[in-house]
């Protein structure tokens, strides 16, 4: 995959990011999806920066 692909994935996740008023389960699932994507992308590219990707997705939601 290329940087362009990573940007496209992050953009898609950012656009699907749940709003604050959404159900807590949906918010938690979105955060897990982002984390799982990071794990897959790290296996594709050892130099993959998880923090940068998460920020590009809109950040991990707090689901307390």
C-alpha positions in Angstrom: 0.0 0.0 0.0 1.1 3.6 -0.5 0.7 6.7 1.6 -2.2 7.7 -0.7 -4.0 4.5 0.4 -3.4 5.2 4.0 -4.7 8.7 3.6 -7.8 7.3 1.9 -8.5 4.9 4.7 -8.0 7.6 7.4 -10.3 9.9 5.5 -13.0 7.2 5.3 -12.7 6.5 9.0 -12.8 10.2 9.9 -16.0 10.6 7.8 -17.6 7.7 9.6 -16.5 8.9 13.1 -19.5 8.8 15.5 -20.8 12.0 16.9 -20.9 12.6 20.7 -24.6 11.9 20.9 -24.3 8.4 19.2 -24.8 5.2 21.0 -21.8 4.2 23.1 -21.6 0.8 21.4 -21.2 2.4 18.0 -18.6 4.7 19.4 -16.6 1.8 20.9 -16.9 -0.2 17.8 -15.5 2.6 15.7 -12.5 3.0 18.0 -11.9 -0.7 17.8 -12.1 -0.6 14.1 -9.4 2.1 13.9 -7.2 0.2 16.2 -7.6 -3.0 14.2 -6.8 -1.1 11.0 -3.6 0.2 12.6 -2.6 -3.3 13.4 -3.1 -4.4 9.8 -1.3 -1.4 8.4 1.6 -1.9 10.7 2.1 -5.4 9.3 2.1 -3.9 5.8 4.6 -1.2 6.7 6.9 -1.4 9.7 7.4 2.4 9.6 3.6 2.9 9.9 2.9 5.7 12.5 -0.1 4.7 14.5 -0.4 8.0 16.3 -0.5 9.9 13.0 -3.1 7.6 11.5 -5.3 7.9 14.6 -5.1 11.7 14.5 -6.0 11.6 10.8 -9.1 9.5 11.7 -10.2 12.1 14.1 -8.7 10.6 17.3 -9.8 7.7 19.4 -13.1 8.3 21.1 -13.4 8.1 24.9 -16.1 5.5 25.6 -16.1 5.4 29.3 
